[in-house]
Amino acid sequence: MNKETKQKYRAKELAVYLGVGLSTIWRWTKQGKLKSYQLTTGITIFDLNEVISDLGLSTNTNIE
């Protein structure tokens, strides 16, 4: 799937996208810096637009 059109990310995908560790994503979520959506037990997603807004990032954050 093209990252330019993808808006929902799992924690591991988001960590890769932002260039941070997976534990950082979960720490930020626990601290309230990121809003997550739990779909089912074991499946949590993040909305990319909300993450960018919550962290005060620009839309061209992708380091890849």
C-alpha positions in Angstrom: 0.0 0.0 0.0 1.3 3.5 -0.8 2.3 5.4 2.3 1.0 8.6 0.7 -2.6 7.4 0.8 -2.4 5.2 4.0 -3.9 7.0 7.0 -4.1 4.2 9.6 -1.0 2.6 11.0 -0.3 -0.2 13.5 2.3 0.7 16.2 5.2 -1.0 14.4 4.4 0.7 11.1 4.2 4.0 12.8 7.5 3.6 14.5 9.2 2.8 11.1 7.4 5.8 9.5 8.6 8.2 12.3 12.0 6.7 12.6 11.6 5.9 16.3 11.5 2.7 18.3 8.4 0.7 18.9 8.7 1.2 22.7 8.7 5.0 22.0 5.3 4.8 20.3 3.9 2.9 23.3 5.5 5.3 25.8 4.1 8.3 23.9 0.7 6.6 23.9 0.8 5.9 27.6 1.9 9.5 28.3 -1.1 10.8 26.3 1.1 12.3 23.5 -0.5 10.0 20.9 -4.1 8.9 20.6 -4.7 5.3 19.7 -7.7 3.3 18.7 -8.1 -0.3 20.0 -10.0 -2.2 17.4 -9.8 -5.6 19.2 -7.6 -7.1 21.8 -4.1 -7.0 20.4 -5.0 -4.7 17.5 -4.4 -1.0 18.0 -4.2 1.6 15.3 -3.1 5.2 15.0 -4.4 7.9 12.6 -1.5 9.5 10.8 -3.1 12.9 10.6 -3.7 12.9 14.4 -0.2 11.7 15.1 1.3 14.5 13.0 -0.9 17.0 14.7 -0.3 15.7 18.2 3.5 15.7 17.8 3.6 19.1 15.9 5.2 17.6 12.9 5.0 18.6 9.2 3.4 16.3 6.7 6.8 15.4 5.1 8.1 13.7 8.2 8.8 10.4 6.4 12.5 9.9 6.7 12.7 7.0 4.2 
